[in-house]
Amino acid sequence: MAIFLTEESKVLVQGMTGAEGMKHARRMLAAGTRVVGGVNPRKAGRSVGFDDRTVPVFGSVREGIEATGADVTVVFVPPAFAKEAVVEAADARIALAVVITEGIPVHDAVALQAHARLRGTRVLGPNCPGVISPGRSNAGIIPADIALKPGPIGLVSKSGTLTYQLMHELRETGFSSAVGIGGAPVIGTTHIDCLTAFENDPDTDLIVLIGEIGGDAEERAAAHIARHITKPVIAYIAGFTAPEGRTMGHAGAIVSGSSGTAAAKKQALEAAGVAVGATPTEAARLVEKRLRA
């Protein structure tokens, strides 16, 4: 099994006719994803050729859903239009919106999350790499060739780059799903949402949590793990050497005083019984050791 995305998922790509949308739609198709359409009101009725596949372009998400039964959309829309794109998808009752776009204004991110929640649409991101269930489907920009093998590890990460590194380190073991939740100040799907989904997934035996400095998401995840998660969790926190008061990498990765430091997050996770690696490679070795045990 997998979480959020399976081989049955039917994917629309909003912004498919743009450069990034085209590139990653091709990669998703090559990974076996059921990309059933693109969305661009100005190019509705056309189709786009991808190697041995032709994908239709619809004028709206609703039209795409009605024609194909799509239940996932991947958003490659410029920041100024991203809120409108997600609101349109939510109004069409899409189940999952994977928002790759970065640089969305915070007030737009808040508005689109609230609207999607009211409509029952799960938002992944914004500013995220997406979700991959190896051997089944890939929605987003995670390179599918990093880990082709399904396996017992569930991964949830703020960082796209660290998602790729841990998947590469553990490629011989394999993953049920890997979810990049994004590092923007306001995101839809959280560490806790993914922890809960992995806890309920019978094919996930161990969970890897990747966090970073800034905010209190990891501390809240630690409290949730202590109360509700029975499966082993291994973590890595990026940013132990980050200078105070400086944004590092993601917009949400800023430390103020002792709040949001890597040390504080490590302490909270360890208090919840989570083993925390000092480096991504050490975290991967902890995973392998725990699985062997």
C-alpha positions as CSV (number, residue, x, y, z in Angstrom):
1,M,0.0,0.0,0.0
2,A,1.0,3.7,0.0
3,I,-0.4,6.9,1.4
4,F,-2.1,9.7,-0.5
5,L,-1.0,8.3,-3.9
6,T,-1.3,4.9,-5.5
7,E,-1.2,3.3,-8.9
8,E,-4.9,4.0,-9.3
9,S,-4.5,7.8,-8.8
10,K,-5.4,9.8,-11.9
11,V,-3.4,13.0,-12.2
12,L,-4.1,16.4,-13.8
13,V,-1.3,18.9,-14.2
14,Q,-2.2,22.6,-13.9
15,G,0.3,24.5,-15.9
16,M,1.3,21.4,-18.0
17,T,1.9,23.5,-21.1
18,G,4.6,25.6,-19.4
19,A,8.3,24.6,-19.4
20,E,8.3,23.2,-15.9
21,G,4.9,21.5,-16.3
22,M,6.0,19.9,-19.5
23,K,9.3,18.6,-18.1
24,H,7.9,17.1,-15.0
25,A,4.7,15.7,-16.7
26,R,7.1,13.8,-19.0
27,R,9.0,12.5,-15.9
28,M,5.8,11.5,-14.1
29,L,4.6,9.6,-17.1
30,A,7.9,7.8,-17.4
31,A,7.6,6.8,-13.8
32,G,4.2,5.1,-14.5
33,T,2.0,7.9,-13.2
34,R,-1.5,8.0,-14.7
35,V,-1.3,11.6,-16.0
36,V,-4.7,11.9,-17.6
37,G,-4.7,15.6,-18.6
38,G,-3.4,19.1,-18.3
39,V,-5.3,22.3,-17.5
40,N,-4.9,25.6,-19.3
41,P,-7.9,27.7,-20.2
42,R,-6.1,29.3,-23.1
43,K,-5.2,25.9,-24.7
44,A,-8.3,23.9,-24.0
45,G,-9.1,21.3,-26.6
46,R,-5.5,20.8,-27.6
47,S,-3.3,17.8,-26.7
48,V,0.4,17.5,-25.9
49,G,2.6,14.7,-27.1
50,F,5.0,13.0,-24.6
51,D,7.1,10.4,-26.3
52,D,4.6,7.6,-26.8
53,R,1.7,9.3,-25.0
54,T,-0.7,12.1,-26.0
55,V,-2.3,14.0,-23.1
56,P,-5.4,16.2,-23.5
57,V,-5.6,19.8,-22.2
58,F,-8.8,20.9,-20.5
59,G,-10.1,24.4,-19.9
60,S,-10.7,23.8,-16.2
61,V,-10.1,21.3,-13.4
62,R,-13.8,20.5,-13.3
63,E,-13.7,19.6,-17.1
64,G,-10.7,17.4,-16.5
65,I,-12.4,15.5,-13.6
66,E,-15.6,15.0,-15.6
67,A,-13.7,13.7,-18.6
68,T,-11.1,11.5,-16.8
69,G,-12.1,10.9,-13.2
70,A,-9.0,12.6,-12.0
71,D,-8.5,12.7,-8.2
72,V,-5.1,14.4,-8.0
73,T,-3.8,17.7,-9.4
74,V,-0.2,18.9,-9.5
75,V,0.1,22.7,-9.6
76,F,2.9,24.3,-11.7
77,V,1.3,27.7,-11.8
78,P,3.2,31.0,-11.2
79,P,2.9,32.4,-7.7
80,A,0.5,35.2,-8.6
81,F,-2.0,32.7,-10.0
82,A,-1.5,29.8,-7.6
83,K,-4.2,30.6,-5.2
84,E,-6.8,30.8,-8.0
85,A,-5.5,27.4,-9.3
86,V,-5.9,25.7,-6.0
87,V,-9.3,27.3,-5.3
88,E,-10.5,26.1,-8.7
89,A,-9.3,22.6,-8.0
90,A,-10.9,22.5,-4.5
91,D,-14.2,23.8,-5.9
92,A,-14.1,20.9,-8.3
93,R,-13.7,18.6,-5.3
94,I,-10.3,17.2,-6.2
95,A,-9.0,14.9,-3.5
96,L,-5.4,16.0,-3.5
97,A,-3.6,19.2,-4.7
98,V,0.2,19.0,-4.9
99,V,1.4,22.6,-5.0
100,I,4.9,22.7,-6.3
101,T,4.9,26.5,-6.7
102,E,7.2,28.5,-4.4
103,G,7.1,32.2,-3.6
104,I,3.3,32.3,-3.0
105,P,2.4,35.3,-0.9
106,V,1.6,34.2,2.7
107,H,-1.9,35.7,2.7
108,D,-2.6,33.8,-0.5
109,A,-1.3,30.6,1.0
110,V,-3.5,31.1,4.1
111,A,-6.6,31.7,1.9
112,L,-6.0,28.7,-0.4
113,Q,-5.5,26.4,2.5
114,A,-8.6,27.5,4.3
115,H,-10.7,27.2,1.1
116,A,-9.3,23.8,0.3
117,R,-10.0,22.6,3.9
118,L,-13.7,23.7,3.6
119,R,-14.0,21.8,0.3
120,G,-12.4,18.6,1.6
121,T,-9.3,18.9,-0.6
122,R,-5.9,17.9,0.9
123,V,-3.2,20.3,0.0
124,L,0.4,19.2,-0.1
125,G,2.8,22.2,-0.1
126,P,3.2,24.9,-1.3
127,N,6.9,24.9,-2.2
128,C,7.1,21.1,-2.0
129,P,8.6,18.4,-4.1
130,G,5.4,16.3,-4.1
131,V,4.8,12.6,-3.2
132,I,6.1,9.4,-4.6
133,S,5.0,5.9,-4.0
134,P,7.9,4.0,-5.7
135,G,6.8,1.5,-8.3
136,R,3.3,2.9,-8.2
137,S,3.0,6.6,-8.9
138,N,4.9,9.9,-8.7
139,A,3.1,13.3,-8.4
140,G,5.6,16.2,-8.3
141,I,9.3,16.7,-9.0
142,I,10.9,13.9,-7.0
143,P,13.3,12.1,-9.4
144,A,11.8,8.6,-9.7
145,D,15.1,7.0,-10.4
146,I,16.4,7.8,-6.9
147,A,14.4,4.9,-5.4
148,L,12.6,2.6,-7.8
149,K,11.9,-0.1,-5.2
150,P,8.8,-0.3,-3.0
151,G,9.6,-1.1,0.6
152,P,8.7,-0.8,4.3
153,I,9.9,2.8,5.0
154,G,7.6,5.8,5.1
155,L,9.3,9.2,4.8
156,V,8.0,12.7,5.5
157,S,10.2,15.7,5.0
158,K,10.2,19.5,4.9
159,S,13.2,19.5,2.6
160,G,13.1,18.3,-1.0
161,T,16.9,17.9,-1.2
162,L,17.1,15.8,2.0
163,T,14.1,13.7,0.7
164,Y,16.2,12.8,-2.3
165,Q,19.3,12.1,-0.2
166,L,17.5,9.8,2.3
167,M,15.8,8.0,-0.6
168,H,19.1,7.4,-2.3
169,E,20.8,6.3,1.0
170,L,18.0,3.7,1.6
171,R,17.3,2.8,-2.0
172,E,18.1,-0.9,-1.5
173,T,15.5,-1.1,1.3
174,G,12.7,0.8,-0.4
175,F,9.8,3.0,0.5
176,S,6.0,2.7,0.8
177,S,5.7,6.5,0.1
178,A,7.9,9.5,0.5
179,V,6.1,12.8,1.1
180,G,7.7,16.3,0.8
181,I,5.4,18.6,2.8
182,G,7.3,21.8,1.9
183,G,9.1,24.4,4.0
184,A,6.9,27.4,3.5
185,P,5.6,29.3,6.5
186,V,2.0,28.0,5.8
187,I,1.6,24.5,4.5
188,G,-1.4,22.2,4.2
189,T,-0.3,18.6,5.0
190,T,1.9,18.4,8.1
191,H,4.3,16.0,9.7
192,I,1.5,14.9,12.0
193,D,-0.9,14.1,9.1
194,C,1.8,11.9,7.4
195,L,2.8,10.2,10.7
196,T,-0.9,9.3,11.2
197,A,-1.2,8.0,7.7
198,F,1.9,5.9,7.9
199,E,0.8,4.5,11.3
200,N,-2.3,3.3,9.6
201,D,-0.6,1.9,6.5
202,P,0.0,-1.9,7.0
203,D,3.0,-1.9,4.6
204,T,4.9,0.8,6.4
205,D,7.1,-0.7,9.2
206,L,9.2,2.3,10.0
207,I,8.9,6.1,9.6
208,V,11.6,8.6,8.8
209,L,11.0,12.2,9.7
210,I,13.1,15.0,8.3
211,G,12.8,18.4,9.9
212,E,14.7,21.7,10.0
213,I,15.1,24.7,12.1
214,G,12.3,27.2,12.5
215,G,8.8,27.0,13.9
216,D,7.6,24.2,16.2
217,A,6.3,21.6,13.8
218,E,8.8,19.0,14.9
219,E,8.1,19.6,18.6
220,R,4.4,19.1,17.9
221,A,5.2,16.0,15.9
222,A,7.2,14.7,18.8
223,A,4.2,15.1,21.1
224,H,2.0,13.3,18.6
225,I,4.6,10.4,18.3
226,A,4.7,10.0,22.1
227,R,0.9,9.7,22.3
228,H,-0.2,8.0,19.1
229,I,2.6,6.4,17.0
230,T,3.5,2.8,17.8
231,K,5.9,2.3,14.8
232,P,9.6,3.2,15.2
233,V,10.5,6.7,14.0
234,I,14.0,7.8,13.0
235,A,14.6,11.5,12.5
236,Y,17.1,14.0,11.1
237,I,17.0,17.7,11.8
238,A,18.8,20.1,9.4
239,G,20.3,23.3,10.7
240,F,22.5,22.6,13.8
241,T,25.1,25.2,12.6
242,A,22.6,27.8,11.3
243,P,23.2,31.3,12.7
244,E,20.5,32.8,14.9
245,G,18.0,35.1,13.3
246,R,18.8,34.2,9.7
247,T,16.4,32.5,7.3
248,M,18.1,29.4,6.0
249,G,16.8,27.7,2.9
250,H,13.0,27.7,3.3
251,A,11.0,30.8,4.2
252,G,9.9,29.1,7.4
253,A,13.4,28.1,8.5
254,I,14.2,31.0,10.8
255,V,15.4,30.7,14.5
256,S,14.5,33.3,17.0
257,G,16.3,32.9,20.4
258,S,16.0,29.4,21.6
259,S,12.8,28.8,19.8
260,G,13.0,26.6,16.7
261,T,16.6,25.5,17.1
262,A,17.8,22.1,15.9
263,A,18.9,21.2,19.4
264,A,15.4,21.9,20.9
265,K,13.8,19.8,18.2
266,K,16.3,16.9,18.7
267,Q,15.6,17.0,22.5
268,A,11.8,16.9,22.0
269,L,12.1,14.0,19.5
270,E,14.4,12.0,21.7
271,A,12.2,12.5,24.7
272,A,9.4,10.9,22.6
273,G,11.6,7.8,21.9
274,V,12.8,8.9,18.4
275,A,16.4,8.2,17.4
276,V,17.9,11.3,15.8
277,G,20.8,11.0,13.4
278,A,23.5,13.7,13.5
279,T,23.8,13.5,9.6
280,P,21.5,12.1,6.9
281,T,23.9,9.2,6.5
282,E,23.8,8.4,10.2
283,A,20.0,8.6,10.1
284,A,20.0,6.1,7.2
285,R,22.2,3.7,9.2
286,L,19.9,4.0,12.2
287,V,17.0,3.0,9.9
288,E,18.9,0.0,8.6
289,K,19.9,-1.1,12.1
290,R,16.3,-0.8,13.4
291,L,14.9,-2.8,10.5
292,R,17.4,-5.5,10.9
293,A,16.5,-5.7,14.6
